[in-house]
């Protein structure tokens, strides 16, 4: 099961559980996901903050470099969603909150690099102790983790993080 925070076209926010990411997509395409406040079928996922256990306050000793930044993408064609926030105070505030979230993750979770998918599965299946981790994986592997019910999410990137 996977939990999503959702928002309708009228700005009503609510949450719901789905069997998988693909189950949400299928239900959304067939208008089975509706807003409980206004009953519209125009519903999208909200940006969600990762759940980081309190004990996950130690960086990996082998994480000497900052991890490469990859664009978050929920699009099937694998193009990142873009946001222009040049003079919009609300969008600038959102960007600042994303910066704070990324800093919180880097200070309170363990960077596992390209071993992310392997580590996330081992934690999910209780082969390793629960802890907050972050790293890189392919889009296909991320989808596979979500379908397995592993609690993961992409970290959004900001323009200054592009290399």
C-alpha positions in Angstrom: 0.0 0.0 0.0 1.1 3.5 -0.7 -0.2 6.8 0.8 -0.6 9.9 -1.4 -1.5 13.5 -0.5 -3.9 14.7 -3.2 -5.3 18.0 -4.4 -8.3 18.7 -6.7 -8.6 21.4 -9.4 -10.5 23.5 -6.8 -7.6 23.4 -4.3 -9.1 20.9 -1.9 -6.4 18.8 -0.2 -7.0 15.2 1.0 -5.2 11.9 1.2 -5.8 8.3 0.2 -4.2 4.9 0.1 -3.6 2.9 -3.1 -2.3 -0.6 -3.8 0.5 0.8 -5.9 1.5 3.9 -7.9 0.1 2.2 -11.0 -3.2 1.5 -9.2 -3.5 5.2 -8.5 -2.7 6.0 -12.2 -5.4 3.6 -13.4 -8.0 4.8 -11.0 -7.3 8.4 -11.9 -7.6 7.7 -15.7 -11.0 6.1 -15.1 -12.2 9.0 -12.9 -12.5 6.7 -9.8 -10.4 9.2 -7.7 -12.7 12.1 -6.8 -12.5 14.9 -4.4 -14.5 14.2 -1.2 -15.4 17.9 -1.0 -16.6 18.8 -4.5 -16.7 15.5 -6.2 -14.4 16.6 -9.1 -12.4 13.9 -10.9 -9.6 16.3 -11.7 -7.2 15.2 -8.9 -3.4 15.2 -8.8 -0.7 14.1 -6.3 0.8 16.8 -4.1 4.4 17.2 -3.4 5.2 15.0 -0.4 8.0 15.1 2.2 9.8 11.8 2.8 9.3 10.1 6.1 12.6 10.0 7.9 12.9 8.0 11.2 14.3 10.0 14.2 17.3 7.6 14.5 18.4 8.4 11.0 20.7 11.2 12.0 24.0 9.9 10.8 25.5 10.3 7.3 27.4 7.3 5.8 31.1 7.6 6.4 31.8 6.6 2.8 29.6 9.5 1.5 32.4 11.9 0.7 30.7 13.8 -2.1 27.3 15.4 -2.4 25.1 13.1 -4.4 24.4 13.9 -8.1 21.1 15.7 -8.6 18.5 14.0 -10.8 15.2 15.6 -11.8 12.1 14.2 -10.2 9.8 12.9 -12.8 6.4 11.3 -12.6 5.9 11.7 -16.4 5.7 8.6 -18.5 7.8 10.2 -21.2 10.5 10.7 -18.5 10.7 14.5 -19.0 10.9 16.5 -15.8 8.1 18.8 -14.8 9.3 22.4 -14.7 8.2 25.4 -12.7 9.0 29.1 -13.4 9.1 31.0 -10.2 11.0 34.1 -11.2 8.9 36.9 -9.6 6.2 34.9 -7.9 6.6 35.2 -4.1 4.6 32.0 -3.5 6.8 30.0 -5.8 9.9 31.5 -4.3 8.7 30.4 -0.9 8.0 26.9 -2.3 11.5 26.7 -3.7 13.0 27.8 -0.3 10.9 25.1 1.4 12.3 22.5 -1.1 15.9 23.7 -0.2 15.1 23.3 3.5 13.7 19.8 2.9 16.7 18.7 0.9 19.0 20.1 3.6 17.0 18.2 6.3 17.3 15.0 4.3 21.1 15.4 3.7 21.6 16.1 7.5 19.4 13.4 8.8 19.5 10.5 6.4 22.3 8.3 5.2 23.5 8.7 1.6 23.8 5.3 0.0 24.6 6.4 -3.5 23.8 4.0 -6.3 22.9 1.2 -3.8 19.6 3.0 -3.0 17.2 0.4 -4.5 19.1 -2.5 -2.8 19.2 -0.7 0.6 15.6 0.4 0.4 14.4 -3.2 -0.3 16.6 -4.6 2.6 15.1 -2.0 5.0 11.6 -2.7 3.7 11.9 -6.4 4.1 13.5 -6.0 7.5 16.9 -7.5 6.4 18.5 -4.3 7.7 17.6 -1.9 10.5 15.1 0.9 9.6 16.7 4.2 8.9 16.4 7.1 6.6 18.4 6.8 3.4 18.8 8.7 0.1 20.7 8.1 -3.1 20.2 7.4 -6.8 18.3 4.8 -8.9 16.8 4.6 -12.3 13.2 5.6 -13.1 12.4 2.0 -13.8 13.9 0.8 -10.5 12.0 3.5 -8.6 8.7 2.4 -10.2 9.5 -1.2 -9.2 10.2 -0.1 -5.6 6.8 1.7 -5.4 5.0 -1.2 -6.9 6.5 -3.5 -4.3 5.2 -1.1 -1.6 8.6 0.3 -0.6 8.1 3.8 0.8 10.2 6.0 -1.5 9.8 9.3 -3.3 11.9 11.4 -5.6 13.7 14.5 -4.1 12.9 17.6 -6.2 15.8 19.5 -7.6 16.3 23.2 -8.0 17.9 25.1 -10.8 21.1 25.8 -8.8 21.5 22.1 -8.2 21.8 21.2 -11.9 25.3 20.4 -13.1 
